[in-house]
Amino acid sequence: MQYPPYMQQTGATVQGLTIDMVNEIFSRMNQPIQYRFYPWARSLYLVENKQVDGLFTIKKTDEREQTMLFPKHPLLTQDYVFFVLKGSKVKFDGDYASLANASIGVVDRTSYGNRFDTAVRENTFKHLDVAVSYELTFKKLLAGRMDTVICSRLVGIHILKQLNGLDRVTISGPPSESAVSYLVFSRKPENIPLVEQFDKIVAEMQQDGTMDIILSKYDHQLD
């Protein structure tokens, strides 16, 4: 799934913040990798059924830990926020009750952190509008067909820039949650040592400053 600025594919070119991170990690592991882009629900199916070796980025849940191997170290932390059209009467005040009757754009089978996911299970929100991609949710928002979209702040800003809609949209209220996202491995026995090696390399990259260098590169691009 396209998830700019973290990952995106243009023709044969694959690029993005997490692509740079994963390229460096697996290079240090001396492990070749190939990237394939699928809709999110399809991606989950493939890793759950061991038809691919890994997937990123993804939130950790109890259910997912039953079918996937999660490393100790996440790839990144994301702020999930609510985007609304400027002038909208819909406002997030930090309490989900303020959005109980709003139509909220979400992507199919996507986790937005434990707090939001729990609210969904408890039927706090009356109108969830499910789409297969963030681009579709933001197109609906810009067309006035939904009240708000929950999305990673950087992803939302990047997609809105691509849609020439950034000047029409604002972020409402505080972040819903700051959540960590992982690269996971399918539950194949041969992947267990890869997870251990992955954690070792990520820890090294955090200590030697490589992760901060990659993050700062993309923060600058989004100024």
N, C-alpha and C positions, 0 to 999 in steps of 0.2 A: 504494500500500500504506500502511495506517495505520502510523505510526512515531512515536508520542508519546514525549517531548514535542516532538520535532523537527517533526512534521507529523501532523495528523489532521483528519478531516472528520466533522462532526456535522450531518446534514441538509445545508443549503446553506452552512453555515459551515465555512471552512477556516482553521486556525490552527496555531500552533506556532513554535518557535524559528527553524527554517530558513525557514518561510513568512514570518516577519517580515524575515529577512535578504534573501530573494529579492524580496519586495515593495519593499524600500528600494532594492536594487540596480537593479531594472528601472524603478523610478520615476525614478531619477537618469539612467538610459539613455533615458528617454522612450519606453520600449518596453512596450506593453500585453501582459499575459499572462493565460492561462487555465489553471486547474488541473484535472487529471483524475486520479482514483485508480484504479489497477489492481493486481491481484496482481503480485508482483515479477517473475516470469518473463515475464508478459505485457508489463510495462513495458519490460523489456530488449528483447524482440522488436520493440516499436513503435519504439524509438529506433534500434535496429540497422538496421531496414528503412525508416527515414526517414518513418515515419508520424506521428511527433510531432517537435517541434523540440528538446526538451530533457528531462532527467531528473535528479532529485536525491533523496537523496544516494547516491553510488556511489564505490567504491574504484577506483583506477587499476590495471589489469593490462595486460600486453603484448597479450593477446588483445583486450581492450576498446579499446585504442588503435587497433586496425586498423579498427574500425567506428564509433568515436565521436571527437568533438573535445573534448579535455580542456583547460580553461584552465590557466594557470600556478598560479593561486591556488586552494586548496581553500576550501570553505565552513567546515569545522570539523574538530576533532580529537576522536576518541572512544576511550575505554578499553574494550576488549573483555574481559569477565570471565566466569567460570564460576559460574552460580547452581546451588545444590544445596539440598535440603531440610535443615533443621536436624536434626542428629543423624545425617546420612548418613555412611556409611563411605567414600564416594567423596570424595577430597581431591586438589586440584590443588596440587602442590608447586613449580610453575614448569617442570617437565619434562613434556612431553606423554606420556612413558612411563607416568606415574602415572594417565593416563586412557585408556590403550590399550584396556582391556577394558570401559570404561564406555559406556553408551548416551548419546549426546550429541545434543541437539536443535539442529537448524540449519534455516534457511529456504532453500528451493529457490533455487539460483543466486545465493546471497549470498556475498560475500567478507568474511572476517573478518580481513583483513590478510595480508601475504605469508607470515609464519611459519606461521599456521594452515593457509592454503591449500596451502602446500608439504607440510605434514604429511599433509593429506588425499590429495594426489597420491601420496605415498609409502606410503599405506595404513597409516599409524601407528595410526589409530583403526579398531577392528573393528566398531563399531556406531554409525553415523550415522543418526539418525532425522529424515528430511526432511519438513518441513511447508510449507504455503503462507503462513503468517503467524506472527509471534512470539506472538500471543495463543494460538494452538493449541499451540505448543511449551510455553508456561508452564502451560496447562491440563493438559497431559500430565504435566509435572513435579509439579504440585500433586496430581494423582491417583495419583502413584507409578508412572507408566508409563514413566518414563525417569529416568536418574541425574542428568543435569546439562543445562543449557542455556547455550550461549555466546551472548552478546548485549552490545550497548553497555550500559554501566553505567546511564546515565540512562534509557535506554529500558526496560531490565528493571525498574528500580525503579518507573517510572511505570505499566507494565502490571500489575505485581504489586499496586500500590495499587488499580488499577481492578478487579482480580479478588479484592480483599480477602484476598490471600495473602502480603503482605509480611512479616508476623510469623512465617510458617512457613518462610521461605527465607533463606539467607545466601549471601554471596559466598565462594567457596573459593579461597584462595591469591592470588598477585599477578595483575595484568592479563596476559592472554595476549599482548596487544600494544596499543600506542597507534597508531591508524591515522588518516590524514587521509581525508576524504570530499569529493567534488566535486559540482558541478553540471556535467553534460556536455551537449553539443549534438550533434545528428545531423550526419552528414558531408554536409551540403548546402553547395554553394559560397557561398550567400548567408549562411550562418551564420559563415563565417570572420571577417568584420569584427565580428560580434556577440561572438565570443570575445575579440577584442582589446579591445573596449569594455568588456566584462564585467571583464576583468583590471584595466583602468584604474580602474574604479569601486570594485572590491573593495579595491585598494591604497589608494585615497582613504579608504574607510570604516575601514580598519585604522589609518590615520594620524590621522584626526580623532576616533577613539574610539567611533565608532558601533557597531562590532562588539562591543566590550567592554560597552557599555550594553545591547545586546540579550542577550548572554550572562548578564550579572548579573541581569537580570529573571527569567530562567528558573531560574538557580541558586537564587534566593530562593524561588521557588515550590516547589522540591523539598526545601527544608530540613525 
